[in-house]
Structures are given as structure tokens and as C-alpha cells.
Amino acid sequence: MTQTYTVTGMTCGGCQASVTKHLSSLDQVEHVVVNLEKEEALITSKSPIETSLLQEVLPEKFTLFTKAAQSNIKEATKEKTKLQQLQPLLLILGYISTASILLHYRDWSTQGFMLDFMGLFFIVFSFFKLLDLKNFPNSFAMYDPLAKRVTIYGWMYPFIETALGLMFLMRFEISIALTITLVILSITTLGVTKTLLDKKSIQCACLGTALKLPMTEATFIENAIMLVMAIKMISGA
């Protein structure tokens, strides 16, 4: 008999291989096919296997459940839960916005506010990516088109963000920094848009892998804000 299960917690090919290996270790299991992008495991067995037994052989970072259980979970999930999942992202954006406003509230400068917002944005977000640099490239490649094709780009991305953050905060070669920002965020936004349209359930790597955030419309909005700022700065509006 063949049964399809949902497996969460996979972020790379290594995770996919690990799940396949551990599930295949059970005597009842005849064949296992794990799909990383769909977060699915297709298990062919000699006889029915308890879900709890399958979960027991997997490392703690992975969670396995049936499609029926997944439907129940989705049904029970409320909008408040999504907001709770995004709380770290919203808090960070709130702090960055507040800090940027406070830096200019006495002598307001819209241009200065946007430069400091973009600088702080890149510095803070690159920090979280660097916390787990080993796993970030694989997670990023799941939705960024360039990172998927050029492996080294995923490794370089946090350092590119750090450099851009410093350039904005130090007011160094702003035109170059804005052009690079426009290019890399346009690429990422295309990937995010495709993921959302395909309704794939994957982890967003905007805050690295240390903070597990779902890919949602908030990721698109976050990138869109930065793109709008970059375009306004380049156009001199």
C-alpha cells in the first residue's frame, strides 16, 4: 500500500536525504520518495504503519503527518496564528522604522529617513542570515531564481546585504547601492511572487533559518517597500 504524508522542517537536499534514509530504515517500508518543494513523503509499505512510528524514526527537526491531519490543521489555523508567526518580522520592521524616524524627527528629511531605513534594514536582516550561514543558501534557493541557479550567490547574499547597509548608512556611493538594491530585490520579489501564486508552503529566508517564518504576503510587502524606496531615490522624487 502507498500513503502520502506531509513532512515539515526540510530546508535543503541534506534534509531530504535524511528523511528518506530514516523512513526507509523501517522493516515494513518498501520504498520512499521525498519531495522537498512539496514537503511530501510518498511511502510504500507491506502493511499499514502508524504515523507515530514514522515520526519516531525521524530526527526531532522534522514533523510528519497525514494529509487528513494537514487539512484539519489548516482548518483550525486562524489569521491570528499567521500574525503570531510573523511577529518577529513585524517587530523588527517596527523597530527599524521607529529608529529611522527618530534620527530625523527634529529636522525631517524624507531622503535621510529612507536611506537610514534601507541601511538598517540590510544590516539587521543580514545579521540574522549570518547566524546560520551554513543552511541559509539552501533555504534561499528554494524561492530566489538566481540563488537556485548560482549556488555561490546564496552564500554571498548576506555579505552583499551587509555592504549595502553600510553604504546607505555611511552615504557612500548611494547611486551604486540603489542600483544593486533594485536588481537583487527585483529578482527575489519575482521568486516570492511565484511561490505565493503557486501556493507553496515553504520557509522564508528573509530572517535566515534561525527564525522560522512562513512565506506569506508580508514577505512580498517587505520587498516591495524597499523597491519603492530605491526607485524613488533613483528617480530623485
Buried (B, 14 or more C-beta within 10 A) or exposed (E): EEBBBBBBBBBBEEBBEBBBEBBBEBEEBEEBEBEBBBBBBBBEBEEEBEBEEBBEBBEEEBEBBBEEEBEEEEEEEEEEEEEEBBEBBEEBBEEBBEEBEEBBEEEEEEBBBBBBBBBBBBBBBBBBBBBBBEBBBBBBBBBBEBBBEEEEBBBBBBEBBBBBBBBBBEEEEBEEBBEBBBEBBEBBBBBBBEBBEEEBBBBBBBBBBBBBBEBBEBBBEBBBBBBEBBEBBBEEE
